[in-house]
Amino acid sequence: MSRTSKRRHEQRRRQRSGARRERPEAVPSLDDVSAGAFAVARGLADDPDPLTAEAVASSLFAQWMGAELDGADPVLLFGSAMVDFLAQDASPDALALLVALQAVDPMVIELACARAMRHLVDAGVRKPVWFDLVGKARFERAWVATDEFDDQDFLVARFSYGGEAAHDLCVLVDHNILHIAKDIGLAPPSANMRSRWEAIDGMRIVDLDAQRYSDRLSDALDSLDHVWEPPVTDELRSLAPLVSKRLIELPRPRPIKRRPMSQTGRGKLYTRFRQSEPGRELGRDTILVRDLIDYGADQFDDALHWSPIVVELCLTDWFPRKHTLDDADIERLPVLLRAWLRFTATERGLSDPSIDEMLAAVDEFEPVYREAMLDPARAGPAKSIATLMLSEGVDLTDPGAVQDWIDAFNGRPEDERIRLTESPDS
């Protein structure tokens, strides 16, 4: 064989080898998927705690709910396959998982689970010790701990199975992200959750009856639907099906009404600030405080809701993204913000250490704010348009001038409009 022929032969061999490597892996069967999922339930029949069984079932439902399938309900598809697999396995662990799945089921495979359970029980398969308890946890009491800034709630409820296997269901609610549930955990009574939170300075703790607990829990879970890719923990994703099932057994939740602050109310608050000691010290140039009032009222349903975290969000994200300020206003805003924070702290009755924390946050994030305000890449669409208007001499306080500019801008070629408004980093 010539060198050229050898070279061609080697090239063809590599191509065939590459083609073999590039072939997609075989799609696992539903039985294979079920067998893999069943592995987490090995030993479940011998575990004495019904809560463990519910948590395992909840994690499986969470996995199925997270699957994306074209034209099929993933819970129905994978859940039905799992029920068939467990019925065929016919082991004590299989029966235990069937019982747990039925207890947590969001009313999709409940009947199939019941039929398979009866089949295994009639066949003499050993029941788990918690067979008659799982899925029957009942609410006993609840309380909520709220930090001094009202940034987060720690929502805790005690459940038990007829007085047995008591446990605390703990939900962390983040009010700075549309009041979403951010984390969920389970704790035994020995964890002394309430005593630990009572020991924290500035923590407010309020007892809740079943109705108010249901209202708050439902609101925190429903709020997740209003946030794109909410920053939640893996534990929340895993336990959310279980918590949703518990919610069904509670009083029907009532919607928590959050009324937006009226423009009249915002104006009165601004006047009260101007008349306060921090406001009087600033003199006349305080108009930017109206933007701070709007920020709290629009983003958090409360113009007085400020904390170190809110300061960070305002300085490093909201103002750079939303507002076009001249150099003098860029310098003035941190001064106004410090005065506004002292005013809100007095209005809310915050402690001196909490006031110091908020003021320290201004010091920490002011350099980031100054840099971001001068970075065109940080601007949102509205700010990009406003900046362009100013660069072309438009008086933003003149509605007629603004409308004339918008009409003229819309008449420009599309590629020119895109070029003028897109981020430099786009």
C-alpha positions as CSV (number, residue, x, y, z in Angstrom):
1,M,0.0,0.0,0.0
2,S,1.4,3.4,-1.0
3,R,1.9,6.2,1.5
4,T,-1.0,8.1,-0.1
5,S,-3.3,5.1,0.2
6,K,-2.2,4.5,3.8
7,R,-2.9,8.2,4.6
8,R,-6.4,8.0,3.0
9,H,-7.1,4.7,4.7
10,E,-6.2,6.3,8.1
11,Q,-8.3,9.3,7.3
12,R,-11.4,7.1,6.5
13,R,-10.8,5.1,9.7
14,R,-10.7,8.2,11.8
15,Q,-13.9,9.5,10.2
16,R,-15.7,6.2,10.8
17,S,-14.4,6.3,14.4
18,G,-15.5,9.9,14.9
19,A,-18.9,9.1,13.5
20,R,-19.3,6.2,15.9
21,R,-18.4,8.5,18.8
22,E,-20.8,11.2,17.7
23,R,-23.8,8.9,17.6
24,P,-26.3,9.9,20.3
25,E,-26.5,7.6,23.3
26,A,-29.5,5.3,23.5
27,V,-32.5,6.9,25.2
28,P,-33.1,5.0,28.5
29,S,-36.5,3.2,28.7
30,L,-39.1,4.2,31.2
31,D,-38.3,1.0,33.2
32,D,-34.6,2.1,33.3
33,V,-35.6,5.6,34.5
34,S,-37.9,4.0,37.2
35,A,-35.2,1.6,38.3
36,G,-32.8,4.5,38.8
37,A,-35.3,6.5,40.7
38,F,-36.3,3.6,42.9
39,A,-32.7,3.3,44.1
40,V,-33.3,6.3,46.5
41,A,-36.1,4.3,48.1
42,R,-34.0,1.3,49.0
43,G,-34.5,0.6,52.8
44,L,-37.6,2.8,53.0
45,A,-39.8,0.0,54.3
46,D,-37.5,-0.3,57.4
47,D,-37.3,3.5,58.1
48,P,-39.6,4.2,61.1
49,D,-40.3,7.8,60.1
50,P,-43.2,8.6,57.8
51,L,-41.7,12.0,57.1
52,T,-38.7,10.4,55.4
53,A,-41.1,8.6,53.1
54,E,-42.9,11.7,52.2
55,A,-39.7,13.6,51.6
56,V,-38.4,10.9,49.2
57,A,-41.7,10.9,47.3
58,S,-41.7,14.7,47.1
59,S,-38.2,14.7,45.6
60,L,-39.4,12.3,42.9
61,F,-42.4,14.4,42.0
62,A,-40.1,17.4,41.9
63,Q,-37.8,15.7,39.4
64,W,-40.7,14.7,37.2
65,M,-42.2,18.2,37.4
66,G,-38.9,19.7,36.3
67,A,-38.8,17.6,33.1
68,E,-39.6,19.2,29.8
69,L,-41.5,17.0,27.4
70,D,-43.2,17.9,24.1
71,G,-46.9,17.1,24.3
72,A,-46.9,15.0,27.5
73,D,-47.4,15.5,31.2
74,P,-44.1,14.4,32.7
75,V,-45.7,13.6,36.1
76,L,-48.3,11.4,34.4
77,L,-45.7,9.8,32.1
78,F,-42.9,9.1,34.7
79,G,-45.3,8.6,37.6
80,S,-47.4,6.0,35.8
81,A,-44.2,4.2,34.7
82,M,-42.9,4.2,38.3
83,V,-46.2,2.7,39.6
84,D,-46.0,-0.1,37.0
85,F,-42.4,-0.8,37.9
86,L,-43.1,-0.9,41.6
87,A,-46.1,-3.2,41.1
88,Q,-43.8,-5.6,39.3
89,D,-41.0,-5.3,41.8
90,A,-43.4,-6.3,44.6
91,S,-40.9,-5.8,47.4
92,P,-41.6,-4.1,50.8
93,D,-39.6,-1.1,49.6
94,A,-41.8,-1.0,46.5
95,L,-44.9,-1.0,48.6
96,A,-43.5,1.7,50.9
97,L,-42.7,4.0,48.0
98,L,-46.2,3.4,46.5
99,V,-47.7,4.5,49.8
100,A,-45.5,7.6,50.0
101,L,-46.2,8.6,46.4
102,Q,-50.0,8.3,47.0
103,A,-49.6,10.5,50.1
104,V,-47.8,13.3,48.2
105,D,-49.4,12.9,44.8
106,P,-50.7,16.2,43.3
107,M,-53.9,14.2,42.2
108,V,-52.3,12.7,39.0
109,I,-51.4,9.1,39.8
110,E,-53.2,8.7,43.1
111,L,-55.7,6.1,41.8
112,A,-53.0,4.1,40.1
113,C,-51.0,4.0,43.3
114,A,-54.0,2.8,45.3
115,R,-54.7,-0.1,42.9
116,A,-51.0,-1.2,42.9
117,M,-50.9,-0.9,46.8
118,R,-54.0,-3.1,47.1
119,H,-52.4,-5.7,44.8
120,L,-49.2,-5.9,46.8
121,V,-51.0,-5.9,50.2
122,D,-53.3,-8.7,49.0
123,A,-50.2,-10.6,47.8
124,G,-48.9,-10.5,51.4
125,V,-46.1,-7.9,50.9
126,R,-45.0,-6.5,54.3
127,K,-46.3,-3.1,55.1
128,P,-44.1,-0.3,56.5
129,V,-44.7,0.5,60.1
130,W,-46.0,3.9,59.1
131,F,-48.5,2.5,56.6
132,D,-51.5,4.1,58.3
133,L,-49.7,7.4,59.2
134,V,-48.1,8.7,56.0
135,G,-49.9,11.5,54.4
136,K,-51.9,12.3,57.5
137,A,-49.7,14.9,59.2
138,R,-51.8,17.5,60.9
139,F,-51.1,21.1,61.8
140,E,-50.5,21.8,65.5
141,R,-49.2,25.4,65.7
142,A,-47.2,28.0,63.8
143,W,-45.2,31.2,64.3
144,V,-43.2,33.6,62.1
145,A,-39.9,35.4,62.9
146,T,-39.2,38.6,61.0
147,D,-35.9,40.5,61.0
148,E,-35.8,44.2,62.1
149,F,-35.6,45.4,58.5
150,D,-38.5,43.3,57.3
151,D,-36.3,41.7,54.6
152,Q,-37.2,38.1,55.4
153,D,-39.7,36.0,57.3
154,F,-38.9,32.6,58.8
155,L,-42.2,30.8,58.7
156,V,-42.4,27.7,60.9
157,A,-45.3,25.2,61.5
158,R,-45.3,22.2,63.8
159,F,-46.9,19.1,62.3
160,S,-47.4,15.6,63.7
161,Y,-49.0,12.3,62.7
162,G,-51.6,12.0,65.4
163,G,-49.1,13.2,68.0
164,E,-46.4,11.0,66.7
165,A,-43.3,11.9,64.6
166,A,-43.6,15.7,65.3
167,H,-41.6,17.9,63.1
168,D,-41.2,21.6,62.1
169,L,-41.7,22.7,58.5
170,C,-39.6,25.8,58.0
171,V,-39.9,28.2,55.0
172,L,-37.7,31.2,54.4
173,V,-39.6,34.1,52.7
174,D,-37.7,36.9,50.9
175,H,-39.6,40.1,50.7
176,N,-37.0,41.8,48.6
177,I,-37.8,39.4,45.7
178,L,-41.6,39.7,45.5
179,H,-42.2,37.9,48.7
180,I,-41.1,34.5,47.3
181,A,-40.4,31.3,49.3
182,K,-36.7,30.9,48.9
183,D,-35.8,27.9,51.0
184,I,-37.6,25.0,52.8
185,G,-36.3,22.8,55.5
186,L,-37.5,20.1,58.0
187,A,-36.4,20.1,61.6
188,P,-37.1,17.9,64.6
189,P,-38.5,19.5,67.8
190,S,-35.1,19.0,69.4
191,A,-33.7,21.6,67.1
192,N,-35.5,24.2,69.3
193,M,-36.1,26.5,66.3
194,R,-38.1,29.1,68.2
195,S,-35.6,29.4,71.1
196,R,-32.8,30.0,68.6
197,W,-34.7,32.8,66.8
198,E,-35.8,34.4,70.0
199,A,-32.1,34.8,71.0
200,I,-31.4,37.0,68.0
201,D,-31.5,40.7,68.7
202,G,-34.2,42.7,66.8
203,M,-36.2,39.6,65.8
204,R,-40.0,39.9,66.0
205,I,-41.8,36.6,66.6
206,V,-45.6,36.3,66.2
207,D,-47.8,33.3,66.7
208,L,-50.0,32.3,63.8
209,D,-53.2,30.3,63.7
210,A,-53.9,27.8,60.9
211,Q,-55.7,30.4,58.7
212,R,-52.9,33.0,58.8
213,Y,-50.3,30.4,58.4
214,S,-52.1,29.1,55.3
215,D,-52.4,32.6,53.9
216,R,-48.7,33.3,54.3
217,L,-47.5,29.9,53.0
218,S,-49.7,30.0,49.9
219,D,-48.6,33.6,49.1
220,A,-44.9,32.7,49.3
221,L,-45.4,29.7,47.0
222,D,-47.6,31.5,44.5
223,S,-45.1,34.4,44.3
224,L,-42.6,32.0,42.7
225,D,-44.7,32.1,39.6
226,H,-44.1,35.8,39.2
227,V,-40.3,35.6,39.2
228,W,-38.2,34.5,36.2
229,E,-35.8,31.8,37.4
230,P,-36.2,32.6,41.1
231,P,-33.1,32.1,43.2
232,V,-34.3,29.2,45.3
233,T,-32.4,26.3,47.0
234,D,-32.4,22.7,45.9
235,E,-34.2,21.9,49.1
236,L,-37.1,24.1,48.2
237,R,-37.4,22.4,44.8
238,S,-37.3,19.0,46.4
239,L,-39.8,19.7,49.1
240,A,-42.2,22.0,47.3
241,P,-44.6,19.1,46.3
242,L,-44.8,17.9,49.9
243,V,-45.5,21.5,51.1
244,S,-48.2,22.0,48.5
245,K,-49.8,18.8,49.7
246,R,-49.8,20.0,53.3
247,L,-51.4,23.3,52.1
248,I,-54.4,21.3,50.9
249,E,-55.1,20.1,54.4
250,L,-55.0,23.7,55.8
251,P,-57.8,26.3,55.7
252,R,-58.4,27.7,52.3
253,P,-55.8,30.5,51.9
254,R,-57.0,34.0,51.5
255,P,-55.1,36.3,49.2
256,I,-52.7,38.8,50.9
257,K,-53.7,42.2,49.5
258,R,-50.8,44.6,48.8
259,R,-52.1,48.0,47.8
260,P,-49.7,50.2,45.9
261,M,-49.0,53.5,47.5
262,S,-51.0,56.4,45.9
263,Q,-49.3,59.4,44.4
264,T,-51.0,61.5,47.0
265,G,-49.6,59.3,49.7
266,R,-46.1,59.5,48.2
267,G,-46.4,63.3,48.1
268,K,-47.5,63.5,51.7
269,L,-44.5,61.3,52.7
270,Y,-42.1,63.5,50.8
271,T,-43.5,66.6,52.6
272,R,-43.1,64.8,56.0
273,F,-39.5,64.1,55.1
274,R,-38.9,67.7,54.1
275,Q,-40.2,68.8,57.5
276,S,-38.1,66.3,59.4
277,E,-34.7,67.0,60.9
278,P,-32.8,65.0,58.2
279,G,-34.8,66.8,55.5
280,R,-34.4,70.3,56.9
281,E,-30.6,69.8,57.1
282,L,-30.5,69.2,53.3
283,G,-32.0,72.5,52.3
284,R,-34.1,72.9,49.2
285,D,-32.5,70.5,46.7
286,T,-34.2,67.2,47.7
287,I,-36.2,66.3,44.6
288,L,-34.3,63.1,44.1
289,V,-35.8,61.8,47.3
290,R,-39.1,61.4,45.4
291,D,-37.3,58.7,43.3
292,L,-36.2,56.9,46.5
293,I,-39.9,57.0,47.6
294,D,-41.0,55.6,44.3
295,Y,-38.4,52.8,44.4
296,G,-39.5,51.5,47.8
297,A,-43.2,51.9,47.0
298,D,-43.0,50.2,43.6
299,Q,-40.5,47.5,44.3
300,F,-41.4,46.5,47.8
301,D,-45.0,47.8,48.3
302,D,-43.6,50.1,51.1
303,A,-41.8,53.4,50.6
304,L,-40.3,53.0,54.1
305,H,-38.9,49.6,53.4
306,W,-35.1,50.1,53.5
307,S,-32.3,47.9,54.7
308,P,-28.6,47.3,53.8
309,I,-29.7,44.9,51.0
310,V,-32.2,47.4,49.6
311,V,-29.5,50.1,49.6
312,E,-27.2,47.7,47.6
313,L,-30.0,47.0,45.1
314,C,-30.8,50.6,44.7
315,L,-27.3,51.9,44.2
316,T,-25.8,49.1,42.2
317,D,-28.8,48.2,40.0
318,W,-31.9,50.3,40.0
319,F,-30.4,53.8,39.7
320,P,-27.7,52.8,37.1
321,R,-30.3,50.9,35.1
322,K,-33.2,53.4,35.3
323,H,-32.0,56.9,35.8
324,T,-30.0,59.5,33.8
325,L,-28.4,62.0,36.2
326,D,-26.0,64.8,35.6
327,D,-22.7,65.0,37.4
328,A,-24.1,67.1,40.2
329,D,-27.0,64.7,40.9
330,I,-24.7,61.7,40.8
331,E,-22.7,63.4,43.6
332,R,-25.8,64.4,45.5
333,L,-27.8,61.2,45.6
334,P,-25.7,59.4,48.3
335,V,-26.1,62.4,50.5
336,L,-29.8,62.4,50.0
337,L,-30.0,58.7,50.5
338,R,-28.2,58.9,53.9
339,A,-30.7,61.5,55.1
340,W,-33.6,59.5,53.8
341,L,-32.4,56.4,55.6
342,R,-32.2,58.3,58.9
343,F,-35.8,59.5,58.3
344,T,-37.2,56.0,57.5
345,A,-35.4,54.5,60.5
346,T,-37.1,57.0,62.8
347,E,-40.4,56.4,61.2
348,R,-40.1,52.6,61.6
349,G,-38.4,52.8,65.1
350,L,-35.2,51.0,64.0
351,S,-32.4,50.6,66.5
352,D,-29.2,52.6,66.3
353,P,-27.1,49.6,65.2
354,S,-29.6,49.0,62.3
355,I,-29.3,52.6,61.2
356,D,-25.5,52.3,61.3
357,E,-25.7,49.1,59.1
358,M,-27.7,51.0,56.4
359,L,-25.4,53.9,56.4
360,A,-22.4,51.6,56.2
361,A,-24.0,50.0,53.2
362,V,-24.1,53.4,51.4
363,D,-20.4,53.8,52.1
364,E,-19.7,50.3,50.8
365,F,-21.6,50.6,47.6
366,E,-21.2,54.3,46.7
367,P,-18.0,53.6,44.6
368,V,-19.8,50.9,42.7
369,Y,-22.8,53.2,42.1
370,R,-20.6,56.1,40.8
371,E,-18.8,53.8,38.3
372,A,-22.1,52.2,37.2
373,M,-23.9,55.5,36.6
374,L,-21.2,56.4,34.1
375,D,-21.3,53.0,32.3
376,P,-23.7,53.0,29.3
377,A,-23.7,49.2,29.4
378,R,-25.6,49.2,32.7
379,A,-28.5,51.3,31.3
380,G,-31.9,49.8,30.6
381,P,-33.9,50.7,27.4
382,A,-35.7,53.6,29.0
383,K,-32.5,55.2,30.3
384,S,-30.8,54.7,27.0
385,I,-33.5,56.7,25.3
386,A,-33.5,59.4,27.9
387,T,-29.7,59.7,27.6
388,L,-29.9,60.0,23.8
389,M,-32.6,62.7,24.2
390,L,-30.3,64.7,26.5
391,S,-27.4,64.3,24.1
392,E,-29.5,65.8,21.4
393,G,-30.6,68.8,23.5
394,V,-34.1,67.7,24.4
395,D,-35.6,69.2,27.6
396,L,-37.0,66.2,29.4
397,T,-39.4,68.4,31.4
398,D,-41.1,69.6,28.3
399,P,-43.7,66.9,27.2
400,G,-44.1,68.5,23.8
401,A,-40.4,68.4,23.1
402,V,-40.2,64.8,24.2
403,Q,-43.1,63.7,22.0
404,D,-41.6,65.6,19.0
405,W,-38.3,63.8,19.5
406,I,-40.0,60.4,19.8
407,D,-42.0,61.0,16.6
408,A,-38.8,62.0,14.7
409,F,-36.9,59.1,16.2
410,N,-39.5,56.5,15.1
411,G,-39.1,57.9,11.6
412,R,-35.4,57.0,11.5
413,P,-34.2,53.8,9.7
414,E,-34.4,50.7,11.9
415,D,-30.7,50.0,11.8
416,E,-30.0,53.5,13.0
417,R,-32.5,53.2,15.9
418,I,-30.9,49.9,17.0
419,R,-27.4,51.3,16.8
420,L,-28.2,54.4,18.9
421,T,-30.0,52.5,21.7
422,E,-28.2,49.2,22.0
423,S,-25.7,48.6,24.7
424,P,-22.0,49.0,23.7
425,D,-21.4,45.4,24.9
426,S,-24.3,43.9,22.8
